[in-house]
Amino acid sequence: MNNEAETKLEQMLAQLRQERDELRVRAHLLKAEVKQEWDEVERKWEQVEFKLERVGQGARESAGDIGAATKQLGEEIANAYRRIRKAL
């Protein structure tokens, strides 16, 4: 290979390395963002389970209030799952 071909190859490899590094950083950030959202959704899911358990045990709060709160949490969780699915 002549010097010109070697130079072009080195330039191409340098560009590919730079692009790869940038994509790696973006992929890492995306994973962290998705992980954070997943952790938030998991906390909400635990709240849903807790509220449903309380309804089953005959909690003093009305079932309607707990049901409404659980429905809202469920909608938030569904929206978060859609966002996570899109991100992946």
C-alpha positions in Angstrom: 0.0 0.0 0.0 1.3 3.5 -0.8 1.5 6.4 1.5 -1.7 8.0 0.2 -3.7 4.9 0.6 -2.3 4.4 4.1 -3.2 8.0 5.0 -6.7 7.6 3.8 -7.1 4.4 5.7 -5.8 6.0 8.9 -8.2 8.9 8.4 -11.1 6.6 7.9 -10.2 4.6 11.0 -9.8 7.8 13.0 -13.3 8.9 12.0 -14.7 5.5 12.8 -13.0 5.5 16.2 -14.4 8.9 16.9 -17.9 7.9 15.8 -17.7 4.7 17.8 -16.6 6.6 21.0 -19.5 9.1 20.6 -22.0 6.3 20.1 -20.6 4.4 23.1 -21.1 7.5 25.2 -24.6 8.1 23.9 -25.5 4.4 24.4 -24.1 4.5 28.0 -26.2 7.6 28.7 -29.3 6.0 27.2 -28.8 2.9 29.4 -28.4 5.1 32.5 -31.5 7.1 31.6 -33.6 3.9 31.0 -32.3 2.4 34.2 -33.3 5.4 36.2 -36.7 5.4 34.7 -37.0 1.7 35.3 -36.1 2.2 39.0 -38.8 4.9 39.3 -41.4 2.6 37.7 -40.4 -0.2 40.0 -41.1 2.1 43.0 -44.5 3.0 41.6 -45.2 -0.7 41.0 -44.5 -1.4 44.7 -47.0 1.3 45.6 -49.6 -0.3 43.4 -49.0 -3.7 45.0 -49.1 -2.2 48.5 -52.4 -0.3 47.8 -54.0 -3.5 46.4 -52.9 -5.5 49.4 -54.5 -2.9 51.7 -57.8 -3.1 49.8 -57.7 -6.9 50.2 -57.1 -6.5 53.9 -60.1 -4.2 54.4 -58.2 -1.0 54.9 -60.0 1.9 56.5 -59.6 4.1 53.5 -62.4 3.7 51.0 -61.7 1.2 48.2 -62.7 4.0 45.7 -59.9 6.3 46.8 -57.3 3.5 46.7 -58.7 2.4 43.4 -58.4 5.9 41.9 -54.8 6.3 43.2 -53.9 2.8 41.9 -55.4 3.6 38.5 -53.3 6.8 38.2 -50.2 4.9 39.2 -51.0 2.2 36.7 -51.3 4.8 33.9 -48.0 6.3 34.9 -46.4 2.9 34.9 -47.8 2.1 31.4 -46.6 5.3 30.0 -43.1 4.7 31.5 -43.0 1.2 30.0 -43.8 2.6 26.6 -41.0 5.2 26.9 -38.6 2.5 28.0 -39.6 0.2 25.2 -39.1 3.0 22.7 -35.7 3.8 24.2 -34.5 0.2 23.8 
